[in-house]
């Protein structure tokens, strides 16, 4: 069991976060709204965040630091290709800048892969050898464990599970393709359907919510919990899209478990029956009863995962990519 203090960082389009982690537990965390001015401004934010959470370590040394970020991200070179939600990060040498700023070994990791590692080592999938983790939030990302090893692939870019075509005539995805899993099932897509429903029926529960401000997916969840028929129908549609995408991932990776995280997973209890029904309809027989569960670590999955990966890389002299196994 790792007993070193490490720092996990999360670069997001709306928030930057930092956590002090030890043995898979978050001891201190903090966050700020992302400065969209550019990478150097964000690096200054991370300096302040790390200084804040580091106090909880007292005089003990911090052994390593890891940052998870959206992709495409080359985790072998440590260079960001680009981030669709954050302009100005093209070809930014993120790993080298982290090491230079903090003076300790650093890694960078795709946020979905980092969260998958966190859930595999310390969360819902602990003890398993074959796992698919899917985060359903603004977009859809994830990570995969096969044969007891975390998949990284060429340049560390495996696990873009939101980018396969699910609807040939669907909406255009952020990646530019039409009908990706992300484009039809992510929280952004769900929110768009919620706003359409609110506009079409201004006297409905969602219509009344829209009068008070911008209506979002969480309002449909609230309405569904209160028994509103239109909101329940929206939840059922979202569950059906998720179940269809999950069934394809079960076929691809044959996991023992599929773990769902991300903001949309707060409604997992409402979504699970529909997800399960679609999987039973779409999946081949051997895959129909694979458990689909809610992530246990919640928002901490990526922070825990990347912090633990950082100290693991330090111990294995950088040889872990594509071969990370259970600790």
C-alpha positions in Angstrom: 0.0 0.0 0.0 1.3 3.4 -1.0 2.0 5.6 2.1 3.6 8.6 0.3 2.0 12.0 0.1 1.2 12.9 -3.5 -0.7 15.7 -5.2 -3.4 15.1 -7.7 -4.5 17.9 -10.0 -7.5 18.1 -12.3 -7.6 20.5 -15.3 -11.2 21.0 -16.4 -13.0 23.4 -18.7 -14.9 25.0 -15.8 -12.8 24.1 -12.7 -9.2 23.4 -11.7 -8.8 21.2 -8.6 -6.1 20.0 -6.4 -5.9 17.3 -3.7 -3.4 15.9 -1.3 -3.6 12.1 -1.5 -2.2 9.3 0.6 -2.9 5.6 0.2 -5.9 6.4 -2.0 -7.5 8.9 0.5 -8.0 12.6 -0.2 -6.7 14.4 2.9 -7.3 17.9 1.6 -8.8 19.4 -1.6 -9.5 22.8 -3.1 -10.8 24.2 -6.4 -11.1 27.4 -8.4 -12.9 28.4 -11.6 -10.6 27.8 -14.6 -8.8 30.9 -15.9 -9.5 30.6 -19.6 -6.9 33.2 -20.5 -4.3 30.5 -21.3 -2.1 27.8 -19.9 0.4 30.1 -18.0 -2.4 31.7 -16.1 -3.7 28.2 -15.2 -0.3 27.2 -14.0 -0.3 30.1 -11.6 -3.7 28.9 -10.4 -2.3 25.4 -9.7 0.7 26.9 -7.8 -1.8 28.5 -5.4 -4.0 25.4 -5.1 -1.0 23.1 -4.4 0.3 25.5 -1.8 -3.1 25.4 -0.1 -3.5 21.6 0.1 0.1 20.9 0.9 -0.3 22.3 4.4 -2.1 19.2 5.4 1.1 17.2 4.9 2.9 19.1 7.6 6.6 18.7 7.3 6.4 15.4 5.4 7.7 15.5 1.8 5.4 15.3 -1.2 6.9 12.6 -3.5 5.2 13.3 -6.8 2.5 15.2 -8.6 0.1 14.2 -11.3 -2.4 16.1 -13.4 -5.4 14.6 -15.3 -6.7 16.6 -18.2 -9.1 16.1 -21.1 -7.6 15.0 -24.4 -6.3 14.4 -26.9 -3.3 14.2 -24.6 -0.1 12.4 -25.3 0.8 11.0 -22.0 4.1 9.5 -23.2 5.6 12.8 -24.2 3.5 14.7 -21.6 2.3 17.2 -24.3 -1.3 18.3 -24.8 -2.4 18.0 -28.4 -5.4 20.3 -27.9 -8.4 20.7 -25.6 -11.6 21.5 -27.4 -13.1 23.3 -24.3 -9.9 25.3 -23.6 -8.3 27.3 -26.4 -4.6 28.1 -26.3 -3.3 24.7 -25.0 -2.2 23.4 -28.4 1.1 21.5 -28.0 1.6 22.7 -24.5 4.4 20.7 -22.7 2.3 20.1 -19.5 4.4 17.5 -17.8 7.7 19.4 -18.2 6.1 22.6 -16.9 4.7 20.8 -13.8 8.1 19.3 -13.0 9.7 22.7 -13.5 7.2 24.6 -11.3 7.1 22.2 -8.4 10.5 20.6 -8.5 9.3 17.0 -8.1 8.5 14.2 -10.6 5.3 14.8 -12.5 3.0 12.9 -14.8 0.0 13.8 -16.9 -2.9 11.5 -17.7 -6.1 11.5 -19.6 -8.9 12.3 -17.0 -10.9 9.3 -17.9 -8.0 6.9 -17.6 -7.0 8.5 -14.3 -10.6 8.0 -12.9 -10.7 4.5 -14.2 -7.5 3.7 -12.2 -8.9 5.4 -9.1 -12.1 3.3 -9.2 -10.1 0.1 -10.0 -7.7 0.5 -7.2 -9.9 2.1 -4.5 -13.5 2.3 -5.6 -16.3 0.2 -7.1 -14.1 -2.1 -9.2 -11.5 -2.9 -6.6 -10.2 -6.5 -6.9 -11.4 -7.1 -10.5 -9.2 -7.8 -13.5 -11.5 -6.6 -16.3 -13.2 -3.2 -16.0 -14.7 -0.4 -18.1 -15.1 3.0 -16.5 -17.3 5.6 -18.2 -17.6 9.1 -17.0 -20.8 10.8 -18.3 -20.6 14.5 -17.7 -20.2 17.5 -20.1 -18.7 14.9 -22.5 -18.2 11.1 -22.2 -14.8 9.7 -21.5 -13.4 6.7 -19.7 -10.7 4.1 -19.2 -10.4 0.3 -19.5 -8.7 -2.4 -17.5 -8.0 -5.6 -19.4 -6.3 -8.7 -17.9 -5.4 -6.8 -14.8 -3.7 -4.1 -16.7 -4.7 -0.5 -17.3 -4.9 0.2 -21.0 -2.9 3.2 -22.4 -2.4 2.4 -26.0 -0.2 4.3 -28.4 0.8 7.7 -27.0 -1.4 6.9 -24.0 -4.5 7.8 -25.9 -6.7 4.7 -25.3 -10.0 5.0 -23.7 -11.8 7.6 -25.7 -15.0 5.6 -25.2 -17.3 8.5 -26.1 -16.2 8.6 -29.7 -17.8 5.8 -31.7 -20.8 6.3 -33.9 -24.1 5.5 -32.2 -26.5 7.5 -34.4 -25.6 7.9 -38.1 -28.0 10.9 -38.4 -27.5 12.3 -34.9 -26.0 15.6 -33.7 -22.4 16.7 -34.4 -20.0 15.8 -31.7 -17.3 18.1 -30.3 -14.8 16.0 -32.1 -16.5 16.9 -35.4 -18.1 13.6 -36.2 -21.8 13.0 -36.4 -23.6 10.9 -33.9 -20.9 9.9 -31.5 -21.9 8.3 -28.2 -20.9 11.5 -26.5 -23.0 13.6 -28.9 -26.2 11.8 -28.0 -25.7 10.7 -24.4 -23.4 13.1 -22.6 -24.8 15.6 -20.0 -24.6 18.3 -22.6 -26.9 16.4 -25.0 -29.3 15.5 -22.1 -29.5 19.2 -21.2 -30.3 20.2 -24.7 -33.2 17.7 -24.8 -34.4 19.1 -21.5 -34.5 22.6 -22.8 -36.4 21.6 -25.9 -39.0 19.9 -23.7 -39.3 23.0 -21.6 -39.8 25.3 -24.6 -42.3 23.0 -26.1 -44.5 22.9 -23.0 -44.2 26.2 -21.0 -46.8 25.1 -18.5 -45.0 21.9 -17.6 -42.7 21.4 -14.6 -39.7 22.1 -16.9 -41.4 25.1 -18.5 -42.0 26.6 -15.1 -38.4 26.0 -14.2 -37.3 27.8 -17.4 -39.2 30.9 -16.3 -36.8 31.2 -13.4 -33.6 30.9 -15.5 -31.8 28.4 -17.7 -33.2 25.0 -17.3 -30.6 22.1 -17.1 -30.5 18.4 -16.8 -30.6 18.5 -13.0 -34.1 20.0 -13.3 -35.3 17.0 -15.2 -33.8 14.8 -12.5 -35.5 16.8 -9.8 -38.8 16.5 -11.7 -38.4 12.8 -12.3 -37.9 12.3 -8.5 -41.1 14.2 -8.0 -42.9 11.9 -10.5 -43.3 14.3 -13.4 -44.2 12.3 -16.5 -42.3 14.5 -19.0 -39.1 14.4 -16.8 -39.4 10.6 -16.4 -39.7 10.3 -20.2 -36.5 12.3 -20.6 -34.7 10.1 -18.0 -35.9 7.0 -19.9 -34.5 8.4 -23.2 -31.2 9.2 -21.6 -31.0 5.8 -20.1 -31.7 4.2 -23.4 -28.9 6.0 -25.1 -26.5 5.1 -22.3 -27.6 1.5 -22.4 -27.0 1.3 -26.1 -23.5 2.7 -25.8 -22.7 0.6 -22.8 -23.7 -2.6 -24.6 -21.2 -1.8 -27.3 -18.5 -1.3 -24.7 -19.4 -4.6 -23.1 -18.9 -6.3 -26.5 -15.6 -4.6 -27.1 -13.9 -5.2 -23.8 -15.8 -8.1 -22.0 -15.5 -6.5 -18.5 -16.5 -8.1 -15.2 -18.1 -4.7 -14.4 -18.9 -1.4 -16.0 -18.6 1.6 -13.7 -20.5 4.8 -14.4 -19.2 8.1 -13.0 -19.5 11.8 -13.9 -22.1 14.4 -13.1 -25.0 12.5 -14.8 -24.3 9.5 -12.5 -26.0 11.3 -9.6 -29.2 10.1 -11.2 -28.0 6.5 -11.5 -30.8 5.1 -9.5 -33.3 6.6 -12.0 -31.2 5.6 -15.0 -30.2 2.1 -14.1 -33.5 0.3 -14.9 -33.5 1.7 -18.4 -29.8 1.1 -18.9 -30.2 -2.5 -17.9 -33.3 -3.0 -20.2 -31.4 -1.7 -23.2 -28.3 -3.8 -22.5 -30.5 -6.9 -22.2 -32.1 -6.1 -25.5 -28.9 -5.1 -27.4 -26.1 -7.3 -25.9 -25.2 -10.8 -26.9 -26.1 -13.4 -24.2 -22.8 -13.6 -22.4 -22.8 -9.8 -21.8 -26.4 -9.2 -20.7 -25.9 -9.6 -17.0 -22.6 -7.8 -16.6 -23.1 -5.4 -13.6 -23.4 -1.7 -14.3 -22.7 0.2 -11.1 -22.2 3.8 -9.9 -18.7 5.0 -9.2 -17.8 5.1 -5.5 -15.2 7.8 -5.5 -17.4 10.4 -7.3 -15.5 13.6 -8.2 -12.4 12.3 -6.4 -11.8 9.4 -8.8 -9.5 11.3 -11.2 -7.6 13.1 -8.4 -7.0 9.8 -6.5 -6.1 7.9 -9.7 -3.6 10.4 -11.1 -1.9 10.9 -7.7 -1.4 7.2 -7.3 -0.2 6.9 -10.9 2.3 9.6 -10.2 3.9 7.8 -7.3 3.7 4.5 -9.1 5.7 5.9 -12.0 8.3 7.3 -9.7 8.7 3.8 -8.2 8.9 2.0 -11.5 11.2 4.5 -13.2 8.6 5.6 -15.8 7.9 2.1 -17.2 4.2 1.8 -16.2 2.6 3.0 -19.4 0.4 0.3 -21.0 1.5 -2.2 -18.2 0.0 -0.8 -15.0 -1.3 -3.7 -12.9 -2.9 -4.0 -9.5 -0.9 -2.6 -6.6 
